[in-house]
Every structure is written in C-alpha cells, then in structure tokens.
Amino acid sequence: MTHTTPTTPLPAEDSATSKGHPTDIPAGAAPAARRTARPGWLLAIVLTGQLMAVLDVFIVNVAAPTMRADLHASGAGLQLVIAGYTISYAVLLITGARLGALLGHRRMFLSGLAAFTAASLACGLAGSTGQLIAFRFVQGAASAMMLPQVLSLIQRTYTGSSRARALGAYSAVLASGAAAGLIVGGVLVEADLMGTGWRPVFLVNVPIGLLLLVLGPRLMHSPEEAPRGPATALRDGLDLPGLVLLAAAVLLFTVPMVLGQEWDWPLWGWIMLGLSVVVAGLFAAYEARLARRGGRPLISPRVVRAPGMAVAVLRIVLAMATNAGFLFVTTLHVQGGLGYSAMRAGLTFVPTAAAFGVLGLNWQRLPVRWQAVAVPAGFTLAAVSFLGLGLALRHGGDGGPWLYVVLVGAGAGLSLAYSPVLTRTLATVRPQDAADASGVLVTAAQLGLLSGVAVFGTVFLNAADSAAPGAHASADALWVTCVALAVAAACGTLLSLVRRVRHLR
C-alpha cells in the first residue's frame, strides 16, 4: 500500500489505519509480516524512548545542587555535567537521522536505546565529576542515535488522520518533556530514595529502557531495514564531508550557547558563534554542489525546498526558545528567589505540562476555521501569559491562584504555537524524506531550546545581578525577562500572520 501525504485539511479518518492495519507494508509483503505489524505498540515504544531522551535534557537541572555537594564539583564541572548531554545530542542529531535512513530506523532506534540505557546506568553509578561528564556525553550521543528515528518510523507507519494523531502525540511529548523533566527531577531528588540523592534521575531510565529493549524487537514493525550490509551502506550513502561541516557548525554554535553565560560570554564564545555562521554557509554551498553533481547530500534538497519548511523552522525555533527560556528563568526564580524545594519547584510546572500535552493531542478536534489561526493565536496567548506571569510574581509573592492560570495559558499557547506547525509541515514531506525532515526539525527544536536558555537566562541573570539579592530583586529580574519573552512570542505571531496573508494572496 502506498503512502499519502495530505495537505490541510487532513481527512477525518483513514480507511486503512482505522482498521488497525499499518499502511507502510509493501504490497508484496508476506502474510506473516502483516500479522506481526503492531503500529499501536510501535508508537508507544518509540514515544516512551523519546520521552526518556527529552527528559534527560532538563531532569538534571533541579538535581544540580545535590550533585555538586555529593561530588564536590566545581561550577565549571557541574556546568559540563548539564551541558555535555546537550552538546553531543545537538551536534549528532542530523547524523543520527542519516544513519537511520542508511541502516534502518528500527535498528538505529534500538541500538540508540541500548546505548542510552547503558549510559544512564553509568551516570547513576558515577563516582566522580569527570566520570559523570564523560557518561553524559555518551548519553547525549545515544539520544542522537535514537530520537530522529521516532519521527521517521511514525512517517513510514501511518498515513492520513492516523499519522496526524501520531504526530500530535509526538509533538506533545517532545515539547512537554521539558516541563516533565523538571517535575520528575524534583520529585526524585526530594524523595532521596534509600539515600541515593541525585542518582535516581539517571537510574530511573534503566528499568524502562530494559523493558523497551525486550518489547521492541517483538512488537516494532519496520518495513524499511537497509537491504545492504552496514559497511556497504555507510560507504556508499554517508556524506562524510557534509557530516563534518554540519557537525562543526552545530558544535561552534552550541558550545558558546551552553557555556557562555556561566563563563561571562568570553571573546572565544563570540568568535565561535561567528565561525558557526561561516561554516554553515560552507555546508550549504557544498551540499548544493553535491546535489547538482548527482551525489547524495546529507540533507535532501527536497526537504529544504518543501512548502513552508523554512518558515516552519523559524516558528519552531521561536516556540522552543520561548518555552525553554520561560521554564528556565521561572525555575531560577522559584528556587533562588522564593526558596522552593526541588520537588515544589518541579511540581509548579504540572499545569504547564498538562495544558501542553492535552492541546498537543487534541488541537485537531477544533473546528477547521479555528485550526487555521491556531499558530498565531498560540503565540499571542503565550505572550499574554508571559506578561501575566511577570505581573503575578512581580512583588516577590507566590502569585496565588493567578500563577496557575498563567501557567496553564503558557502551556496552551506554546502547544498551539508548536504542534500544528510540526504536523502540517510533515504532512507535506514524502515518506522517503522522513529521515532528513526529522533531523532538520528536531535539530531546529533543539537549537531553539539552547538559544532560549542562553538568551533569556542571560537577561534574567544580568537583571538579577544588577540589584540587591532577595525575592524582590529576583521578581524584578523575572518581570524584565517576561517582557522579553512576550516580545519574542509576539514575533512568532507576526511571522504567522505574514505567512497567512501571503498564502491568501
């Protein structure tokens, strides 16, 4: 059965998927292959793996003080514990997507999951800061192997409205994982299970990962395993010069974004950011030349030129940057300014995570005319909620019931700003380009998260440093940052409206 790649509006129900049959099985597939296809199980397994990978970007943040005391870590060492995962994860995402296309998405997902589970165990048992830093880099690399395959497997397994629902679940997990990481991390650290302190934030992945590794080979259907051996596939299909150039560009961008604030934005950081633009330009020029000569570029030109892809990347970056910045500075304020415990700080974001997840899964149930304006409405709601957050906490109080109102509004707004963009963009991408599209969009989301923490974290910390310490100074710094967040979200509204006007013309 062939794939369909619908544009909006998506059909109400797809006949094949509504009967429970996967739509990615080749027409000549054996009956046994059809009987073993479990699209529902596949979605549950890959989204659980994705949730673990996304949680580990943020779960460490609330455990950092306990980690520092237990391991006697320096400030720079602790920063590398937090940043090591993010750096290797962001740098290798596109590579992971390409390897999945060459070697098989199911194979790469399970291999990445096994490596991630082993690295999580090693992190939980680490006896020194140096060991933990090294294992965090490995953990991030394993996530980069695993996470791009999730989107590719969804694209190749579902069509029509079933694909749209699966993509809704994907986007809800990807973006709400940030808040969920803070919640889970706070609960685990506060629980101090058997006196283990921070270690359960890593060890919690081990039983889940082992269960998925047992179920995955039995229940995950994958019709696109590479027909050639790994060595042949890599030799013939991996664009090594493009891979090196792209990895260098992302690394040059990521390192100063992650470490710049901690090290007071040194000159080398600005030089690296400038070089990242130069190397990105070299990568684009090389890929274009390779495509003209009939080669196999790392990212297919069809993906870059897909309708709305460039605007979608910008909107995803804006949505994820404001999401990460909002979560980061609010955590700093409630823990540092208001003195909340790790558990209370984490639980503060339950309304945000719940609102994001519910709308991410159900926005397609809205009337069609509402769906058409969902993205600009989402950015606008997020902007208003950010201003409301700053006002609710501006005088050093806990915000009362208004805090939870604006937290729900922020989660709902960010979900509407992000989920429809991802679903609609991927609806126009051909299944054979799913790996490239997943690499581009997930990398865009990750770079948005990094940029949000760096930019809005800098705004908050600089404003807090310029005032006397205390809850009022922290609240004033939060207000300044919330205004900046609202301006960024408003830019997302304007971008969406400009695109809509051009589309109507």
N, C-alpha and C positions, 0 to 999 in steps of 0.2 A: 504494500500500500504506500502511496506517495504522500509526502508532506504537503500541507497547505501553509501558506504564510500570509494570513489575513491582515488587512489593514483595518483601521477603525471604520465602523463599529464591529466588534467581534461577534460572531454568531452566538445565538442564545445557547445552543447545545450542539455538540459534535456527535454525529451518529456513531462513529467507531468507538470513540472514547467513552461514550455514555453506556456502551455495552460492556465496558471493562476490558476491552482489548487494547493493547498498545498499538500505536499507529506507526511505529518505526521498524516493524519487522518486514524484511524484504518479501516480495510477493512469492518467491520460490522457497521460502523458509520451510524447514521440516516441521511436521505437526508437533514434535517434541519441543521444538523451540517455542512454538506458540503456547504450549501448555505451561512452560516454565516462566513465561513473561509475567512479572509482578510489578506493574507500574506504580501501584499504591505503595508497596513495600520499598521500591526504589526511591520514591520521593521522601518517605520517612527516614530512610537510612542516610541519604545524601544531605538532607536538611539538618539532621542531628549532627553529622560531621561538620557541616558548615557552621552550626551554632557554636560548637566547641572551638573552632578556629577563630571565629569573630569574638567570642567571649574573652579569649586569651589576649586580645589586644588591650582590653580595659580592666580585666579582673585583677591585675597586679597593682593597679593604682592605689586602691584602698588598703592593700596589704603592705605597701611600701614602708610605712613607719615600723611595723613589726619586723619586717625583713631586715631593715637597717640595724635595729637593735640586736637581733639574733646573730647576724653575720658580721657585725661591726663594719658595715660597708661605708665607704666614703660617699660623698654626694655624687661624684662622677661615676663611681661604680654602680650605685643604685640607678642612676640615670641610664646606664648601659644595660642593666637588667631589664628595665622597662622598654628601652628603645631598641635593643638588639633584635627582639622578635619583629618589631615593626619594620626595621630596616631590611632584613633579609626577606621578609614577607613581601614588601612592596617591590623590591628590586627583581625578584624572581617570578612574579605573577604572570607576566606575559610569556616567559619561558615555560612555566608550568602549563599554560594553555596550549602552547605549540607542541610540547611533548605529549600532551593528551591526544592531540589530533594525529600525531605520528604513531604512538604506541598503543593507543586505545584509552578512552576516557575511564572506563571501569577499572582497567588495570592500574592507571595512574592514581585514581581516587583511592583504591585500596592500598596501594604502595605508600601514598602520602599519609593515609590514615594510620598505617602500621608505624611509620617513622614518627608521626606526631604523638602517638600513644607512648612509644618508647622514650621520646624526648621529654614528654610530660612526666613520666616516671623518674627520669634522670634529674629533672628540675626539682621535683619534690624531695629527692634524696640528696641533693647537692649539699656539700659540706663547707663550701667557701663561695665568696662572691665571684671569683674567677670561673669556677665550675658552673655556677648558675648563669653567668653571662654567656659562656660557650654553649650551654644546652639551650638557652633561649634563642640563640642564632639558629641552631639546628631545628628547633621547634617552628620558628618562622619559615624556614626553608621548606619544611614538611607541609606547612599550611599552604604555601605557594604551589606545591605539587597537587594538593587535594582540592582547594577551593575553586579554581577555574573549571574543574570537571563537573561541578554541580550544575552550573548553567548549561553546559554543553549536553549533559545527559538529559536534562529537562527538555531542551530544544529538540533532541533527537527521539524522545519517547512520547511526547504529547503534541497534539495539534488542536487548532480551534479553541473553543472555550475552555477545554481541559488544560491546554497549555497556558492560557491566560490565568486560570486559577492557580496553577502550579507556580507561575512566575510571581503572582501576588504573594504566595507563601514564601517564596524565595526572597523577595524584596523586604517583606516584613521581618524575616529572620536576620537578614544582612544588616539592616539599619537599626532594628530594635536591640540587636546584640550588644550595642554599646551600653545602653542603659541596663540591660540584663547583666552584663559583666560587672558593673558597679554594685548591683543588688546582690548577686551571688557571692562576689568577693567580700562584701561587707558582712554577709551572714556567716560565711565560713570562717573569716578571721575572728569575728566576735564569739563564735561558738568554741573556738580553740579546742577542737576535738582531740581528746586524750593528750592534751598539752602539746600538740603539734604546731600551734601557731599559724604561720602563713602557708605551711606546706600543703594543706588540703586544696588550696586554689589551683595547684597543679595536679595533685593526685586524684582529684575528682574526675579527671579525664580518662584515667586508666581503666576502670571497670566499664565505662561507657564505650571507650574505644575497643576494648576486647570483645564486648557484645556485638558491636557493629562488624568487627572482623570475622566473627563466627557467622553472622546472618548474611553479610554482604555477598560472599561467593555463592550462596544458595539462592538468594532472593532477588539479586540485582540482575535484570536483563540488560544486555549490552550487545546490540547487533553490529557494532562498528569496530570490533577489535582489529588491529592492524594485521593485514594478511602477510606482511613481511616480518622477518626477524627484527629485533630491536636494533642490532648493529646496522643492518641494511637501511632500516627506516631513518635512523639518525644520520647516516652518511649521505643519503640521497635527499632528505627532506628538511634538515635543520639548517637554517640560515645563520651560520656562526658569526660572520661579521656584523650582521644586523643585530643578533642577540647581544654581542659585546657592546655595540654602540648604545643600544637601548638600556641595557643594564647599567652602563656608565652614566647615562643621562639621568636615570631614576636615582642612582646612588648619589650623584652630585646634588640632586635636589633634596633627597630625603635626609641625608646626614645633617646639613645645617638646619633644616626644618625641625628635626627631632632634638638636636643638641644646642641650637642657637640660643634659646632663652636661658638655659642652665649655665651657659658659658658666656653670657652677656654679649651675644652677637659679635664675635670676633671678626677681624678682617677676612680670615680664611673662609669663613662662612659665606660672606658676600661674594667672594671670588668663586666659590663652588657653585653658588646659585647662578652667577653669570655664565660659568662654563657649562652648566646644565642646559641652558638655552642654546648655546653653540653646538653642543654635542647632539641635542635633539634635532637641530637643523641638519646636521650631517647625517643623522639616521634617516630623516625624511627624504633627503636627496638620494642617499644610497638605495633605499627601498624603492623609490620611484624609478631609478635607473635599472635596478634588478628586474622590476616588473616589465619595463619596456623591452628588456633583452630576453624575456620569456622565462626568467628564473622564478623561484618560489620564495617571495619575500616573507619575512616573519609575520607581518600583518597584511592580510589581503587588501589590495586597493578597493575591492568591492565593499569591504566593511567601512573603510574611511569615507567612501562616497555614498554610503547608504542614506536614504532620505532621512533628514533630521538628526543624523548621528552627531555632527559637530555641536549643534545646539543642545542635544541630549547630554553630551559630555559636560558642557558648561553648566547645565542645570543640576546635574548630578554632583558636580564639584561644589556648587553653591549650597545645595541641600545638605551634603555631608559635612561641609566645612562649618556651617552654622549649627548643625546637630552636634558635632564634636566639641565646638567651642562652647556651646551652651552647657553641655554636660560637664566639661572640664572646669569651667570657671564657677559653676554652681557648686560643684563638689569642693573646690578650694574654699569657697565662702562658707558653706555649712560646716565643714570640718575645721577650717582655720579660724574663721570669724565667729561662728556660732558655737563651736566646740562640740559638734555632734560626734558620736562614736562612729566607728566604721559601719556597724550594722544600721544605725539610724540614717547615716548619710546614704548608704545604698538603698534602703527602703524608701527614701524620699522620692526616688525616680520610678517607683512602681506605677503611678498614674501615667507617666510619660510613656513607659514601655507598653502598658496595656492599651493606651489610645493608639499608639503607632501600630501595634500588631493587629488590633481589631479593624482599623481602617485599611491597613495594608491588605488584609484578606477580603474585605467587603466593599471596597470603593466601586467595584464594577456592578454592584447591585443598585447603585444610584441611578436615577433617571439619566438618559443619554445626554440631555441638554446640560445637566449638572456635571457629568463626566467631562464635557468639553471645556469647562472652565475650572476643573479640579486643581490643575497645577498652579495657575496664578492665585486662585483662592487659597491654596495651601500655603504658598509663600506669604501671602498677606496675613493669614491667620497666625503664622509663625512670627511675623514681625510684630503684630499687636501683642502676642503672648510674651515675647521677649521684653517689650516695654512694660507690660503688666508685671512680669517677674521682678524687674528692677524697681518698680514702684512699690510692690508688695514687701520687698525686703530692704527698702532704701534707708530706713531709720534704725537699722540694727535689730529689728524684731524677727520673729519666725514666720511672719506673713499670714498666720491664721488660716482660715478656710480659703482665702483668696489665692494662697500659694498653690493649692491643689487644683484650683480652677485653671490657673495659667499653665501649670504643668501638663494638664490634660490638653489644653489648647495648643501648647508647643508640640506635643506628640502627634496630635491630629493634623496640625498644619504641616509638619515635616513629612508625615506619611503621605499626605496628598501631594506634596511637592516632589516626592521621590518615586513612589510606587507606580503611578500611571506613566511617568517618563520611561522607566525601565521596561514595563510591559509593552507599551506601544512601540518603542524603538526595536525591541527584539522581535515583535510581530512582523517586522519588515525585513528581517535578516534571514537569509536562506540557511537551512539546517547545516549544510556543509561549511558554512562560515560561522557556526556557533562558537567554535573554539576561539577564533580571533575576536569575535564580538564580546565573548565573556571576558577575555583578557583585557580588552580595551576598557570596558565599562567597570569591571571590578578594580582595575588599576586607577581609573578616574575616581571612583569612590574612595579608594584608599588614600590617594594623594589629597583628596578633599578633606578627609579626616585629619591627616597630618597637618595640612595648612591651617585648618580651623583651630587645632590645639596650639600651633605655633603663633598664629596671628592674634587670636583673641586671648590666649594665655598671656602673651606679651602685653597687650593692652591692660588686662586686669592687674598683672603683677607690677607693671610700671606705675599704674594709678595707686595701687596699694602702698608701694614703696615711698611715694611722694607724700604720704600722710602719716600721722601718728598711728601706731598699732592699735588694734581693737576692733570690736564688732562694727562700730560706726564707720571706721576707715575702710574696712573690707566691704561694707554695704555700699559706700560711695563708689569704690572701685568697680563693684558689680554693676551699679547703675550706668557708669560710663561704658562698660563693656556691653551691657544690654542694648544701649543705644547703637553701638557699632554693629551688633548682631542684627538689630532691626533694619539698619541701613543695608546690610548685605542681603537680608531676606527680601527687602524691597527691590533690590536689583534683580533678584530672581523673578519677581512679579513683572517688572518692566520687560525683561527678556522674554518671558512667556507671552505677554501681550503683543510685543513687536512681532514675534513669530506668528501669532494668531492673525494679526492684521495682514501680514504678507500672504498668509495662506488664503485668506478671504479674497484677496486681490487676484 
